[in-house]
Amino acid sequence: MDMLQKLAQIGFTEYEAKVYLTLLALNPATGYQLSKESGVPRSMVYEALKRLHARGSALETVEGRSTLYRPLPPDMLLDQHMAEYDRLVDELRGELGELLEITTDERVWSINGRSTTLAYVRQLIRDAQQELFLVLTDEDLIDLRDEIAAACGRGVAVNTLLTGEGQLSCGRVAYHPPLESELQGLTTTLLVVADDQETLIASVRSRQETTATVTRSTDLVVIARQFVWMELFTQRIYARLGADLLERLEPEDRQIFESLADLARRE
């Protein structure tokens, strides 16, 4: 995406963007000079300058018989747009929230996109009052660490199963055996259960390709919570197993536990 397209996304017309970009390299400048250098027709360049000046994106002064223009510095321009964007978002947050009809249906809903999925997860974590059960990859842990820490801080019982090697010093934490994570496909899974009320399960293939399902179905919430609880329980039991008991396990099962031990030794 080039700069013209990016400026268009924050409200610039094509001509305004061309004039502003030209002003950055050629200032102060007259409308005639800007038209010549930017390729914006003279019949349109003054209209673009008028709108830029009205929004504070360009400054003007009269010198002799000419009107000169210079750009608002980029940092100031972007701070201005960010402040306006934040103000608008805050207003919409309240206004749209008043219109939302909260439903408690047990349908299974789909979500597409990582940013949307993370926004939903963050809200689930922020709204949790009693407990959270989580399955997180290293990337998920990085993106959600602040919300998880805040939940712990307000007394929520946080239970986290990590499928990577990240560190979390908050709540009850266990590491899923790497080999078993591969076998079960958990290396790309994000799971959240909030207050036994709602669960979200996402398949994170990449930042550009993430799909998720979310539901308040009592049965599915119980299954998701029980899965994480059992995995945490298994890790606690494993921590108390002696070498003699490990030897009694089937080779396949022993290999899974040994992969967890390898991970613990690397920490």
C-alpha positions in Angstrom: 0.0 0.0 0.0 1.5 3.3 -1.1 1.4 6.6 0.8 -1.5 7.9 -1.3 -3.6 4.9 -0.3 -2.6 5.2 3.4 -3.5 8.9 3.4 -6.8 8.1 1.8 -7.5 5.8 4.7 -7.3 8.7 7.2 -9.6 10.9 5.2 -7.5 12.6 2.4 -8.9 12.8 -1.1 -6.5 11.8 -3.9 -5.7 15.5 -4.7 -5.3 16.4 -1.1 -2.8 13.6 -0.6 -0.8 14.5 -3.7 -0.7 18.2 -2.6 0.3 17.4 1.0 3.1 15.0 -0.2 4.4 17.6 -2.6 4.3 20.2 0.2 6.6 18.0 2.3 9.3 18.2 -0.3 8.6 21.7 -1.7 7.8 24.3 0.9 6.9 27.1 1.1 5.2 26.9 -2.3 2.4 28.6 -4.2 -0.6 26.9 -5.6 0.9 27.2 -9.1 4.1 25.5 -8.0 2.2 22.7 -6.3 0.0 22.1 -9.3 3.0 21.9 -11.5 4.9 19.5 -9.2 2.0 17.3 -8.0 0.2 16.9 -11.2 -3.1 18.2 -9.7 -4.9 20.5 -12.2 -4.7 24.2 -11.3 -8.5 24.2 -11.2 -8.4 21.7 -8.4 -5.2 22.5 -6.5 -6.6 25.6 -4.7 -9.7 23.7 -3.7 -7.5 21.0 -2.2 -5.3 23.6 -0.4 -8.4 25.3 0.9 -9.6 22.0 2.5 -6.2 21.2 3.8 -5.9 24.6 5.4 -9.4 24.4 6.9 -8.5 21.1 8.6 -5.1 22.4 9.8 -3.1 20.1 7.6 -1.5 23.0 5.7 -0.5 26.5 6.8 -0.8 29.6 4.6 0.6 33.1 4.5 0.3 36.0 2.1 3.6 37.4 0.8 3.4 40.3 -1.6 0.9 39.2 -4.2 1.3 35.5 -3.6 -0.2 33.0 -1.1 2.4 30.6 0.2 1.7 27.2 1.8 3.7 24.8 3.9 2.6 21.5 5.5 1.8 20.7 9.0 4.7 18.5 10.1 3.9 14.8 9.8 4.1 14.0 13.5 1.6 16.8 14.3 -0.6 15.7 11.4 -0.8 12.1 12.6 -1.2 13.2 16.3 -4.1 15.3 15.1 -5.7 12.5 13.3 -5.1 10.0 16.1 -6.8 12.4 18.6 -9.8 12.8 16.3 -10.0 9.1 15.7 -9.8 8.3 19.5 -12.5 10.9 20.2 -14.7 9.4 17.6 -14.1 5.9 18.8 -14.9 6.8 22.4 -18.2 8.5 21.3 -19.2 5.5 19.2 -18.3 3.1 21.9 -20.9 4.6 24.2 -23.5 5.2 21.5 -23.2 1.8 19.9 -23.1 0.1 23.3 -26.5 1.6 24.1 -28.0 0.0 21.0 -26.6 -3.5 21.6 -29.1 -6.1 22.7 -27.3 -8.7 24.8 -28.4 -12.2 23.9 -27.6 -15.4 25.7 -28.4 -17.9 22.9 -26.4 -21.1 22.6 -25.6 -20.9 18.9 -22.1 -21.4 17.6 -20.8 -18.2 15.9 -17.8 -17.9 13.6 -15.3 -15.1 13.6 -12.8 -14.3 10.8 -9.5 -12.5 11.2 -6.8 -12.3 13.9 -7.4 -8.7 15.0 -11.2 -9.4 15.4 -10.5 -12.6 17.2 -8.0 -10.9 19.6 -10.5 -8.1 20.2 -13.1 -10.6 21.3 -10.7 -12.5 23.5 -9.5 -9.3 25.2 -13.1 -8.4 26.0 -13.8 -11.9 27.4 -10.7 -11.6 29.6 -11.7 -8.1 30.8 -15.2 -9.1 31.6 -14.3 -12.2 33.5 -15.1 -12.0 37.2 -14.3 -15.4 38.6 -12.1 -17.6 36.5 -10.4 -18.0 33.1 -9.2 -21.1 31.4 -6.7 -20.5 28.6 -4.7 -22.3 25.9 -2.1 -20.0 24.4 0.7 -20.2 21.9 3.7 -18.0 22.4 2.3 -15.4 20.0 -1.0 -15.3 21.8 0.7 -14.9 25.1 2.6 -11.9 23.8 -0.6 -10.3 22.5 -2.7 -11.0 25.6 -0.2 -10.7 28.4 -1.4 -7.3 29.7 -5.1 -8.4 29.9 -4.1 -11.6 31.6 -2.0 -9.8 34.2 -4.9 -7.3 34.8 -7.3 -10.3 35.3 -5.0 -11.8 37.9 -4.7 -8.4 39.5 -8.4 -8.1 40.1 -8.6 -11.6 41.7 -9.7 -13.7 38.7 -8.5 -17.3 39.0 -6.5 -17.7 35.8 -5.5 -21.2 34.6 -3.3 -21.3 31.6 -2.0 -24.1 29.4 1.0 -22.9 27.3 1.8 -24.8 24.1 5.1 -22.9 23.5 8.0 -21.8 25.6 6.8 -18.4 26.8 6.8 -17.5 30.5 3.8 -16.4 32.5 4.1 -15.6 36.2 0.4 -15.2 36.8 -2.1 -17.7 38.1 -1.8 -21.4 37.5 0.4 -22.3 34.6 1.3 -25.5 32.9 3.2 -26.4 29.7 1.6 -28.9 27.3 4.0 -31.6 26.2 5.5 -30.4 22.9 5.0 -33.8 21.2 1.4 -34.1 22.3 0.8 -30.5 21.2 1.9 -31.5 17.7 -0.2 -34.6 17.7 -3.3 -32.8 18.9 -2.8 -29.7 16.7 -2.6 -27.4 19.7 0.4 -25.5 18.4 -1.9 -23.2 16.4 -4.9 -23.2 18.9 -6.1 -20.3 21.0 -8.8 -21.2 23.6 -10.6 -19.2 26.2 -13.3 -20.1 28.7 -14.6 -17.2 30.7 -16.6 -17.7 33.9 -18.2 -21.0 32.7 -20.3 -18.8 30.5 -18.6 -18.5 27.1 -15.8 -20.1 25.1 -13.8 -19.1 22.1 -11.7 -21.6 20.2 -9.5 -20.2 17.4 -7.2 -21.8 14.8 -4.3 -19.4 14.3 -2.6 -20.3 11.0 -1.1 -16.8 10.7 -1.8 -13.2 11.5 -3.6 -13.0 8.1 -5.4 -16.3 8.5 -7.3 -16.8 11.7 -10.7 -18.4 12.2 -12.6 -18.8 15.5 -15.8 -20.1 16.9 -17.5 -18.6 19.9 -20.5 -19.9 21.9 -22.4 -19.8 25.1 -23.6 -23.4 24.6 -23.5 -24.9 28.1 -22.3 -28.3 26.8 -19.5 -26.9 24.7 -18.3 -24.5 27.4 -18.2 -27.4 29.9 -16.2 -29.6 27.4 -13.7 -26.8 26.7 -13.2 -26.0 30.4 -12.9 -29.7 31.2 -10.2 -30.1 28.5 -8.0 -27.4 30.0 -8.7 -28.5 33.6 -7.7 -32.1 32.8 -4.5 -31.0 31.1 -3.5 -28.9 34.1 -4.4 -31.8 36.4 -2.3 -34.2 34.3 0.7 -31.8 34.6 0.3 -31.7 38.4 0.2 -35.4 38.6 3.2 -35.8 36.3 5.3 -33.5 38.5 4.8 -36.1 41.3 5.7 -39.2 39.3 8.9 -40.9 40.1 11.1 -42.7 37.6 9.8 -46.1 38.6 6.2 -45.1 37.7 7.3 -43.6 34.4 8.9 -46.9 33.5 5.6 -48.6 33.8 4.0 -46.4 31.1 3.6 -47.5 27.6 6.5 -46.3 25.4 4.2 -43.9 23.5 2.9 -42.4 26.8 6.3 -42.2 28.3 7.6 -40.4 25.2 5.0 -37.7 25.7 6.0 -37.1 29.4 9.7 -37.1 28.5 9.1 -34.4 25.9 7.6 -32.3 28.7 10.7 -33.0 30.9 12.9 -31.8 28.0 11.0 -28.5 27.9 11.3 -28.1 31.7 15.1 -28.6 31.5 15.4 -25.8 28.9 13.7 -23.2 31.2 
